[in-house]
Amino acid sequence: MTDEGLKFVLEKGAEYREMYYEKLAHDIDEDRRQALARAVMDFPTDKTMTKPAITSCLKQSGLTKKEADDLFT
């Protein structure tokens, strides 16, 4: 592969990756996106974010256990 070809592939991959995540975020209603953002924002950068810790934060925002699990997934 040429340098130009590799550059093209990497740029397209980044473009499609962004579109993929935008689609995922679009399918989650705004209140839940905000709850998820708050859940991960509150974690110290030197700590590992585990599923139980994140879903616990999501439940504190009013989601049921199943809703928190589904949103995490």
PDB file of N, CA, C and O in Angstrom:
ATOM      1  N   MET A   1       0.838  -1.170   0.000  1.00  0.00           N
ATOM      2  CA  MET A   1       0.000   0.000   0.000  1.00  0.00           C
ATOM      3  C   MET A   1       0.886   1.237   0.000  1.00  0.00           C
ATOM      4  O   MET A   1       1.939   1.274   0.636  1.00  0.00           O
ATOM      5  N   THR A   2       0.437   2.230  -0.718  1.00  0.00           N
ATOM      6  CA  THR A   2       1.187   3.484  -0.773  1.00  0.00           C
ATOM      7  C   THR A   2       0.864   4.334   0.454  1.00  0.00           C
ATOM      8  O   THR A   2      -0.114   4.088   1.159  1.00  0.00           O
ATOM      9  N   ASP A   3       1.700   5.329   0.692  1.00  0.00           N
ATOM     10  CA  ASP A   3       1.436   6.255   1.793  1.00  0.00           C
ATOM     11  C   ASP A   3       0.094   6.959   1.590  1.00  0.00           C
ATOM     12  O   ASP A   3      -0.660   7.153   2.544  1.00  0.00           O
ATOM     13  N   GLU A   4      -0.198   7.338   0.353  1.00  0.00           N
ATOM     14  CA  GLU A   4      -1.459   8.013   0.058  1.00  0.00           C
ATOM     15  C   GLU A   4      -2.646   7.072   0.298  1.00  0.00           C
ATOM     16  O   GLU A   4      -3.675   7.488   0.830  1.00  0.00           O
ATOM     17  N   GLY A   5      -2.496   5.822  -0.092  1.00  0.00           N
ATOM     18  CA  GLY A   5      -3.569   4.840   0.119  1.00  0.00           C
ATOM     19  C   GLY A   5      -3.820   4.605   1.596  1.00  0.00           C
ATOM     20  O   GLY A   5      -4.970   4.532   2.028  1.00  0.00           O
ATOM     21  N   LEU A   6      -2.754   4.487   2.372  1.00  0.00           N
ATOM     22  CA  LEU A   6      -2.896   4.294   3.809  1.00  0.00           C
ATOM     23  C   LEU A   6      -3.575   5.503   4.444  1.00  0.00           C
ATOM     24  O   LEU A   6      -4.456   5.355   5.291  1.00  0.00           O
ATOM     25  N   LYS A   7      -3.164   6.691   4.032  1.00  0.00           N
ATOM     26  CA  LYS A   7      -3.769   7.921   4.560  1.00  0.00           C
ATOM     27  C   LYS A   7      -5.268   7.940   4.258  1.00  0.00           C
ATOM     28  O   LYS A   7      -6.071   8.291   5.123  1.00  0.00           O
ATOM     29  N   PHE A   8      -5.642   7.567   3.043  1.00  0.00           N
ATOM     30  CA  PHE A   8      -7.050   7.530   2.647  1.00  0.00           C
ATOM     31  C   PHE A   8      -7.837   6.555   3.513  1.00  0.00           C
ATOM     32  O   PHE A   8      -8.916   6.882   4.006  1.00  0.00           O
ATOM     33  N   VAL A   9      -7.295   5.363   3.694  1.00  0.00           N
ATOM     34  CA  VAL A   9      -7.975   4.340   4.494  1.00  0.00           C
ATOM     35  C   VAL A   9      -8.144   4.809   5.939  1.00  0.00           C
ATOM     36  O   VAL A   9      -9.216   4.643   6.521  1.00  0.00           O
ATOM     37  N   LEU A  10      -7.110   5.384   6.514  1.00  0.00           N
ATOM     38  CA  LEU A  10      -7.193   5.863   7.893  1.00  0.00           C
ATOM     39  C   LEU A  10      -8.207   7.000   8.033  1.00  0.00           C
ATOM     40  O   LEU A  10      -8.959   7.035   9.007  1.00  0.00           O
ATOM     41  N   GLU A  11      -8.237   7.923   7.077  1.00  0.00           N
ATOM     42  CA  GLU A  11      -9.199   9.024   7.123  1.00  0.00           C
ATOM     43  C   GLU A  11     -10.626   8.520   7.001  1.00  0.00           C
ATOM     44  O   GLU A  11     -11.512   8.969   7.729  1.00  0.00           O
ATOM     45  N   LYS A  12     -10.852   7.589   6.084  1.00  0.00           N
ATOM     46  CA  LYS A  12     -12.200   7.039   5.909  1.00  0.00           C
ATOM     47  C   LYS A  12     -12.612   6.253   7.153  1.00  0.00           C
ATOM     48  O   LYS A  12     -13.763   6.324   7.583  1.00  0.00           O
ATOM     49  N   GLY A  13     -11.678   5.511   7.725  1.00  0.00           N
ATOM     50  CA  GLY A  13     -11.984   4.769   8.950  1.00  0.00           C
ATOM     51  C   GLY A  13     -12.394   5.695  10.076  1.00  0.00           C
ATOM     52  O   GLY A  13     -13.351   5.409  10.796  1.00  0.00           O
ATOM     53  N   ALA A  14     -11.689   6.795  10.237  1.00  0.00           N
ATOM     54  CA  ALA A  14     -12.027   7.766  11.278  1.00  0.00           C
ATOM     55  C   ALA A  14     -13.398   8.384  11.008  1.00  0.00           C
ATOM     56  O   ALA A  14     -14.189   8.582  11.931  1.00  0.00           O
ATOM     57  N   GLU A  15     -13.673   8.685   9.746  1.00  0.00           N
ATOM     58  CA  GLU A  15     -14.961   9.268   9.365  1.00  0.00           C
ATOM     59  C   GLU A  15     -16.105   8.304   9.682  1.00  0.00           C
ATOM     60  O   GLU A  15     -17.111   8.698  10.273  1.00  0.00           O
ATOM     61  N   TYR A  16     -15.947   7.045   9.288  1.00  0.00           N
ATOM     62  CA  TYR A  16     -16.999   6.054   9.523  1.00  0.00           C
ATOM     63  C   TYR A  16     -17.144   5.731  11.009  1.00  0.00           C
ATOM     64  O   TYR A  16     -18.253   5.474  11.479  1.00  0.00           O
ATOM     65  N   ARG A  17     -16.054   5.741  11.742  1.00  0.00           N
ATOM     66  CA  ARG A  17     -16.114   5.504  13.184  1.00  0.00           C
ATOM     67  C   ARG A  17     -16.929   6.610  13.855  1.00  0.00           C
ATOM     68  O   ARG A  17     -17.760   6.340  14.723  1.00  0.00           O
ATOM     69  N   GLU A  18     -16.686   7.849  13.449  1.00  0.00           N
ATOM     70  CA  GLU A  18     -17.436   8.976  14.006  1.00  0.00           C
ATOM     71  C   GLU A  18     -18.921   8.851  13.679  1.00  0.00           C
ATOM     72  O   GLU A  18     -19.768   9.084  14.541  1.00  0.00           O
ATOM     73  N   MET A  19     -19.239   8.485  12.439  1.00  0.00           N
ATOM     74  CA  MET A  19     -20.639   8.308  12.042  1.00  0.00           C
ATOM     75  C   MET A  19     -21.294   7.193  12.850  1.00  0.00           C
ATOM     76  O   MET A  19     -22.452   7.314  13.252  1.00  0.00           O
ATOM     77  N   TYR A  20     -20.559   6.109  13.090  1.00  0.00           N
ATOM     78  CA  TYR A  20     -21.067   4.974  13.853  1.00  0.00           C
ATOM     79  C   TYR A  20     -21.438   5.404  15.267  1.00  0.00           C
ATOM     80  O   TYR A  20     -22.530   5.092  15.741  1.00  0.00           O
ATOM     81  N   TYR A  21     -20.539   6.116  15.944  1.00  0.00           N
ATOM     82  CA  TYR A  21     -20.809   6.538  17.316  1.00  0.00           C
ATOM     83  C   TYR A  21     -21.890   7.614  17.380  1.00  0.00           C
ATOM     84  O   TYR A  21     -22.653   7.660  18.345  1.00  0.00           O
ATOM     85  N   GLU A  22     -21.967   8.472  16.377  1.00  0.00           N
ATOM     86  CA  GLU A  22     -23.049   9.451  16.344  1.00  0.00           C
ATOM     87  C   GLU A  22     -24.396   8.751  16.222  1.00  0.00           C
ATOM     88  O   GLU A  22     -25.370   9.157  16.854  1.00  0.00           O
ATOM     89  N   LYS A  23     -24.451   7.701  15.410  1.00  0.00           N
ATOM     90  CA  LYS A  23     -25.691   6.923  15.256  1.00  0.00           C
ATOM     91  C   LYS A  23     -26.052   6.265  16.577  1.00  0.00           C
ATOM     92  O   LYS A  23     -27.216   6.291  16.978  1.00  0.00           O
ATOM     93  N   LEU A  24     -25.086   5.682  17.255  1.00  0.00           N
ATOM     94  CA  LEU A  24     -25.371   5.062  18.550  1.00  0.00           C
ATOM     95  C   LEU A  24     -25.900   6.089  19.543  1.00  0.00           C
ATOM     96  O   LEU A  24     -26.882   5.833  20.240  1.00  0.00           O
ATOM     97  N   ALA A  25     -25.259   7.238  19.608  1.00  0.00           N
ATOM     98  CA  ALA A  25     -25.675   8.285  20.545  1.00  0.00           C
ATOM     99  C   ALA A  25     -27.058   8.812  20.174  1.00  0.00           C
ATOM    100  O   ALA A  25     -27.862   9.114  21.055  1.00  0.00           O
ATOM    101  N   HIS A  26     -27.338   8.924  18.887  1.00  0.00           N
ATOM    102  CA  HIS A  26     -28.628   9.442  18.435  1.00  0.00           C
ATOM    103  C   HIS A  26     -29.768   8.529  18.878  1.00  0.00           C
ATOM    104  O   HIS A  26     -30.874   9.001  19.141  1.00  0.00           O
ATOM    105  N   ASP A  27     -29.506   7.230  18.962  1.00  0.00           N
ATOM    106  CA  ASP A  27     -30.536   6.263  19.345  1.00  0.00           C
ATOM    107  C   ASP A  27     -30.812   6.256  20.853  1.00  0.00           C
ATOM    108  O   ASP A  27     -31.740   5.586  21.307  1.00  0.00           O
ATOM    109  N   ILE A  28     -30.021   6.989  21.622  1.00  0.00           N
ATOM    110  CA  ILE A  28     -30.215   7.084  23.075  1.00  0.00           C
ATOM    111  C   ILE A  28     -30.805   8.456  23.354  1.00  0.00           C
ATOM    112  O   ILE A  28     -30.258   9.471  22.924  1.00  0.00           O
ATOM    113  N   ASP A  29     -31.937   8.490  24.083  1.00  0.00           N
ATOM    114  CA  ASP A  29     -32.557   9.795  24.301  1.00  0.00           C
ATOM    115  C   ASP A  29     -31.635  10.704  25.116  1.00  0.00           C
ATOM    116  O   ASP A  29     -30.742  10.237  25.824  1.00  0.00           O
ATOM    117  N   GLU A  30     -31.870  11.992  24.998  1.00  0.00           N
ATOM    118  CA  GLU A  30     -30.960  12.995  25.558  1.00  0.00           C
ATOM    119  C   GLU A  30     -30.779  12.864  27.068  1.00  0.00           C
ATOM    120  O   GLU A  30     -29.663  13.010  27.568  1.00  0.00           O
ATOM    121  N   ASP A  31     -31.855  12.593  27.799  1.00  0.00           N
ATOM    122  CA  ASP A  31     -31.744  12.455  29.252  1.00  0.00           C
ATOM    123  C   ASP A  31     -30.803  11.315  29.636  1.00  0.00           C
ATOM    124  O   ASP A  31     -30.012  11.440  30.571  1.00  0.00           O
ATOM    125  N   ARG A  32     -30.893  10.214  28.914  1.00  0.00           N
ATOM    126  CA  ARG A  32     -30.026   9.071  29.224  1.00  0.00           C
ATOM    127  C   ARG A  32     -28.585   9.331  28.796  1.00  0.00           C
ATOM    128  O   ARG A  32     -27.653   8.899  29.474  1.00  0.00           O
ATOM    129  N   ARG A  33     -28.395  10.027  27.685  1.00  0.00           N
ATOM    130  CA  ARG A  33     -27.024  10.392  27.276  1.00  0.00           C
ATOM    131  C   ARG A  33     -26.390  11.272  28.348  1.00  0.00           C
ATOM    132  O   ARG A  33     -25.222  11.099  28.695  1.00  0.00           O
ATOM    133  N   GLN A  34     -27.170  12.215  28.868  1.00  0.00           N
ATOM    134  CA  GLN A  34     -26.646  13.097  29.913  1.00  0.00           C
ATOM    135  C   GLN A  34     -26.341  12.321  31.190  1.00  0.00           C
ATOM    136  O   GLN A  34     -25.327  12.574  31.841  1.00  0.00           O
ATOM    137  N   ALA A  35     -27.213  11.376  31.555  1.00  0.00           N
ATOM    138  CA  ALA A  35     -26.967  10.554  32.744  1.00  0.00           C
ATOM    139  C   ALA A  35     -25.686   9.741  32.576  1.00  0.00           C
ATOM    140  O   ALA A  35     -24.893   9.622  33.510  1.00  0.00           O
ATOM    141  N   LEU A  36     -25.490   9.189  31.398  1.00  0.00           N
ATOM    142  CA  LEU A  36     -24.281   8.412  31.131  1.00  0.00           C
ATOM    143  C   LEU A  36     -23.042   9.304  31.174  1.00  0.00           C
ATOM    144  O   LEU A  36     -22.012   8.925  31.730  1.00  0.00           O
ATOM    145  N   ALA A  37     -23.153  10.480  30.587  1.00  0.00           N
ATOM    146  CA  ALA A  37     -22.018  11.413  30.608  1.00  0.00           C
ATOM    147  C   ALA A  37     -21.662  11.790  32.043  1.00  0.00           C
ATOM    148  O   ALA A  37     -20.485  11.824  32.402  1.00  0.00           O
ATOM    149  N   ARG A  38     -22.668  12.073  32.863  1.00  0.00           N
ATOM    150  CA  ARG A  38     -22.401  12.413  34.270  1.00  0.00           C
ATOM    151  C   ARG A  38     -21.775  11.236  35.010  1.00  0.00           C
ATOM    152  O   ARG A  38     -20.884  11.419  35.839  1.00  0.00           O
ATOM    153  N   ALA A  39     -22.245  10.034  34.709  1.00  0.00           N
ATOM    154  CA  ALA A  39     -21.727   8.847  35.397  1.00  0.00           C
ATOM    155  C   ALA A  39     -20.238   8.655  35.144  1.00  0.00           C
ATOM    156  O   ALA A  39     -19.490   8.331  36.066  1.00  0.00           O
ATOM    157  N   VAL A  40     -19.805   8.851  33.916  1.00  0.00           N
ATOM    158  CA  VAL A  40     -18.387   8.643  33.619  1.00  0.00           C
ATOM    159  C   VAL A  40     -17.549   9.877  33.922  1.00  0.00           C
ATOM    160  O   VAL A  40     -16.346   9.768  34.160  1.00  0.00           O
ATOM    161  N   MET A  41     -18.175  11.049  33.913  1.00  0.00           N
ATOM    162  CA  MET A  41     -17.462  12.287  34.202  1.00  0.00           C
ATOM    163  C   MET A  41     -17.000  12.357  35.653  1.00  0.00           C
ATOM    164  O   MET A  41     -15.957  12.935  35.955  1.00  0.00           O
ATOM    165  N   ASP A  42     -17.783  11.764  36.543  1.00  0.00           N
ATOM    166  CA  ASP A  42     -17.501  11.863  37.970  1.00  0.00           C
ATOM    167  C   ASP A  42     -16.396  10.928  38.445  1.00  0.00           C
ATOM    168  O   ASP A  42     -15.999  10.986  39.609  1.00  0.00           O
ATOM    169  N   PHE A  43     -15.897  10.070  37.566  1.00  0.00           N
ATOM    170  CA  PHE A  43     -14.859   9.126  37.982  1.00  0.00           C
ATOM    171  C   PHE A  43     -13.487   9.784  37.975  1.00  0.00           C
ATOM    172  O   PHE A  43     -13.137  10.497  37.035  1.00  0.00           O
ATOM    173  N   PRO A  44     -12.715   9.543  39.023  1.00  0.00           N
ATOM    174  CA  PRO A  44     -11.336  10.053  39.024  1.00  0.00           C
ATOM    175  C   PRO A  44     -10.555   9.408  37.871  1.00  0.00           C
ATOM    176  O   PRO A  44     -10.780   8.246  37.533  1.00  0.00           O
ATOM    177  N   THR A  45      -9.653  10.159  37.286  1.00  0.00           N
ATOM    178  CA  THR A  45      -8.912   9.636  36.138  1.00  0.00           C
ATOM    179  C   THR A  45      -7.959   8.512  36.507  1.00  0.00           C
ATOM    180  O   THR A  45      -7.513   7.770  35.633  1.00  0.00           O
ATOM    181  N   ASP A  46      -7.640   8.374  37.792  1.00  0.00           N
ATOM    182  CA  ASP A  46      -6.726   7.312  38.206  1.00  0.00           C
ATOM    183  C   ASP A  46      -7.461   6.048  38.657  1.00  0.00           C
ATOM    184  O   ASP A  46      -6.839   5.133  39.196  1.00  0.00           O
ATOM    185  N   LYS A  47      -8.771   5.991  38.442  1.00  0.00           N
ATOM    186  CA  LYS A  47      -9.572   4.831  38.838  1.00  0.00           C
ATOM    187  C   LYS A  47     -10.085   4.105  37.600  1.00  0.00           C
ATOM    188  O   LYS A  47     -10.238   4.692  36.529  1.00  0.00           O
ATOM    189  N   THR A  48     -10.346   2.811  37.778  1.00  0.00           N
ATOM    190  CA  THR A  48     -10.925   2.017  36.706  1.00  0.00           C
ATOM    191  C   THR A  48     -12.441   2.123  36.771  1.00  0.00           C
ATOM    192  O   THR A  48     -13.035   1.984  37.840  1.00  0.00           O
ATOM    193  N   MET A  49     -13.064   2.370  35.623  1.00  0.00           N
ATOM    194  CA  MET A  49     -14.520   2.436  35.572  1.00  0.00           C
ATOM    195  C   MET A  49     -15.057   1.032  35.322  1.00  0.00           C
ATOM    196  O   MET A  49     -14.858   0.467  34.246  1.00  0.00           O
ATOM    197  N   THR A  50     -15.730   0.479  36.306  1.00  0.00           N
ATOM    198  CA  THR A  50     -16.300  -0.848  36.170  1.00  0.00           C
ATOM    199  C   THR A  50     -17.786  -0.744  35.871  1.00  0.00           C
ATOM    200  O   THR A  50     -18.414   0.281  36.135  1.00  0.00           O
ATOM    201  N   LYS A  51     -18.339  -1.809  35.319  1.00  0.00           N
ATOM    202  CA  LYS A  51     -19.774  -1.812  35.021  1.00  0.00           C
ATOM    203  C   LYS A  51     -20.591  -1.569  36.283  1.00  0.00           C
ATOM    204  O   LYS A  51     -21.484  -0.722  36.261  1.00  0.00           O
ATOM    205  N   PRO A  52     -20.326  -2.279  37.391  1.00  0.00           N
ATOM    206  CA  PRO A  52     -21.144  -2.022  38.589  1.00  0.00           C
ATOM    207  C   PRO A  52     -21.065  -0.572  39.077  1.00  0.00           C
ATOM    208  O   PRO A  52     -22.066  -0.012  39.523  1.00  0.00           O
ATOM    209  N   ALA A  53     -19.893   0.026  38.992  1.00  0.00           N
ATOM    210  CA  ALA A  53     -19.753   1.410  39.449  1.00  0.00           C
ATOM    211  C   ALA A  53     -20.543   2.362  38.551  1.00  0.00           C
ATOM    212  O   ALA A  53     -21.205   3.276  39.040  1.00  0.00           O
ATOM    213  N   ILE A  54     -20.473   2.146  37.252  1.00  0.00           N
ATOM    214  CA  ILE A  54     -21.186   3.022  36.319  1.00  0.00           C
ATOM    215  C   ILE A  54     -22.693   2.818  36.434  1.00  0.00           C
ATOM    216  O   ILE A  54     -23.447   3.790  36.488  1.00  0.00           O
ATOM    217  N   THR A  55     -23.134   1.569  36.473  1.00  0.00           N
ATOM    218  CA  THR A  55     -24.575   1.332  36.579  1.00  0.00           C
ATOM    219  C   THR A  55     -25.116   1.835  37.910  1.00  0.00           C
ATOM    220  O   THR A  55     -26.271   2.254  37.988  1.00  0.00           O
ATOM    221  N   SER A  56     -24.311   1.799  38.943  1.00  0.00           N
ATOM    222  CA  SER A  56     -24.729   2.356  40.231  1.00  0.00           C
ATOM    223  C   SER A  56     -24.990   3.854  40.094  1.00  0.00           C
ATOM    224  O   SER A  56     -25.993   4.358  40.599  1.00  0.00           O
ATOM    225  N   CYS A  57     -24.101   4.560  39.419  1.00  0.00           N
ATOM    226  CA  CYS A  57     -24.304   5.996  39.170  1.00  0.00           C
ATOM    227  C   CYS A  57     -25.551   6.235  38.327  1.00  0.00           C
ATOM    228  O   CYS A  57     -26.300   7.182  38.567  1.00  0.00           O
ATOM    229  N   LEU A  58     -25.766   5.376  37.346  1.00  0.00           N
ATOM    230  CA  LEU A  58     -26.937   5.527  36.484  1.00  0.00           C
ATOM    231  C   LEU A  58     -28.225   5.310  37.277  1.00  0.00           C
ATOM    232  O   LEU A  58     -29.216   6.009  37.063  1.00  0.00           O
ATOM    233  N   LYS A  59     -28.210   4.342  38.187  1.00  0.00           N
ATOM    234  CA  LYS A  59     -29.394   4.101  39.017  1.00  0.00           C
ATOM    235  C   LYS A  59     -29.666   5.295  39.932  1.00  0.00           C
ATOM    236  O   LYS A  59     -30.824   5.601  40.218  1.00  0.00           O
ATOM    237  N   GLN A  60     -28.620   5.965  40.391  1.00  0.00           N
ATOM    238  CA  GLN A  60     -28.798   7.152  41.226  1.00  0.00           C
ATOM    239  C   GLN A  60     -29.479   8.277  40.458  1.00  0.00           C
ATOM    240  O   GLN A  60     -30.092   9.161  41.056  1.00  0.00           O
ATOM    241  N   SER A  61     -29.372   8.242  39.139  1.00  0.00           N
ATOM    242  CA  SER A  61     -30.025   9.278  38.327  1.00  0.00           C
ATOM    243  C   SER A  61     -31.481   8.926  38.031  1.00  0.00           C
ATOM    244  O   SER A  61     -32.163   9.648  37.304  1.00  0.00           O
ATOM    245  N   GLY A  62     -31.953   7.816  38.594  1.00  0.00           N
ATOM    246  CA  GLY A  62     -33.363   7.473  38.460  1.00  0.00           C
ATOM    247  C   GLY A  62     -33.669   6.296  37.556  1.00  0.00           C
ATOM    248  O   GLY A  62     -34.835   5.932  37.405  1.00  0.00           O
ATOM    249  N   LEU A  63     -32.665   5.693  36.955  1.00  0.00           N
ATOM    250  CA  LEU A  63     -32.910   4.545  36.092  1.00  0.00           C
ATOM    251  C   LEU A  63     -33.074   3.284  36.930  1.00  0.00           C
ATOM    252  O   LEU A  63     -32.494   3.166  38.009  1.00  0.00           O
ATOM    253  N   THR A  64     -33.867   2.345  36.426  1.00  0.00           N
ATOM    254  CA  THR A  64     -33.974   1.046  37.076  1.00  0.00           C
ATOM    255  C   THR A  64     -32.690   0.265  36.803  1.00  0.00           C
ATOM    256  O   THR A  64     -31.872   0.668  35.977  1.00  0.00           O
ATOM    257  N   LYS A  65     -32.524  -0.849  37.503  1.00  0.00           N
ATOM    258  CA  LYS A  65     -31.337  -1.682  37.286  1.00  0.00           C
ATOM    259  C   LYS A  65     -31.275  -2.137  35.833  1.00  0.00           C
ATOM    260  O   LYS A  65     -30.213  -2.086  35.213  1.00  0.00           O
ATOM    261  N   LYS A  66     -32.412  -2.584  35.282  1.00  0.00           N
ATOM    262  CA  LYS A  66     -32.434  -3.044  33.890  1.00  0.00           C
ATOM    263  C   LYS A  66     -32.111  -1.901  32.928  1.00  0.00           C
ATOM    264  O   LYS A  66     -31.347  -2.090  31.982  1.00  0.00           O
ATOM    265  N   GLU A  67     -32.684  -0.715  33.159  1.00  0.00           N
ATOM    266  CA  GLU A  67     -32.396   0.423  32.295  1.00  0.00           C
ATOM    267  C   GLU A  67     -30.926   0.804  32.355  1.00  0.00           C
ATOM    268  O   GLU A  67     -30.315   1.107  31.330  1.00  0.00           O
ATOM    269  N   ALA A  68     -30.359   0.790  33.557  1.00  0.00           N
ATOM    270  CA  ALA A  68     -28.936   1.117  33.722  1.00  0.00           C
ATOM    271  C   ALA A  68     -28.066   0.086  33.015  1.00  0.00           C
ATOM    272  O   ALA A  68     -27.099   0.446  32.345  1.00  0.00           O
ATOM    273  N   ASP A  69     -28.402  -1.191  33.158  1.00  0.00           N
ATOM    274  CA  ASP A  69     -27.655  -2.266  32.478  1.00  0.00           C
ATOM    275  C   ASP A  69     -27.755  -2.119  30.966  1.00  0.00           C
ATOM    276  O   ASP A  69     -26.757  -2.241  30.256  1.00  0.00           O
ATOM    277  N   ASP A  70     -28.971  -1.855  30.474  1.00  0.00           N
ATOM    278  CA  ASP A  70     -29.166  -1.703  29.028  1.00  0.00           C
ATOM    279  C   ASP A  70     -28.385  -0.499  28.492  1.00  0.00           C
ATOM    280  O   ASP A  70     -27.763  -0.582  27.433  1.00  0.00           O
ATOM    281  N   LEU A  71     -28.420   0.611  29.219  1.00  0.00           N
ATOM    282  CA  LEU A  71     -27.706   1.792  28.781  1.00  0.00           C
ATOM    283  C   LEU A  71     -26.203   1.544  28.786  1.00  0.00           C
ATOM    284  O   LEU A  71     -25.498   1.968  27.870  1.00  0.00           O
ATOM    285  N   PHE A  72     -25.716   0.865  29.804  1.00  0.00           N
ATOM    286  CA  PHE A  72     -24.287   0.553  29.857  1.00  0.00           C
ATOM    287  C   PHE A  72     -23.900  -0.277  28.629  1.00  0.00           C
ATOM    288  O   PHE A  72     -22.888  -0.010  27.981  1.00  0.00           O
ATOM    289  N   THR A  73     -24.709  -1.273  28.321  1.00  0.00           N
ATOM    290  CA  THR A  73     -24.425  -2.138  27.172  1.00  0.00           C
ATOM    291  C   THR A  73     -24.485  -1.344  25.893  1.00  0.00           C
ATOM    292  O   THR A  73     -24.273  -1.896  24.813  1.00  0.00           O
TER     293      THR A  73
END
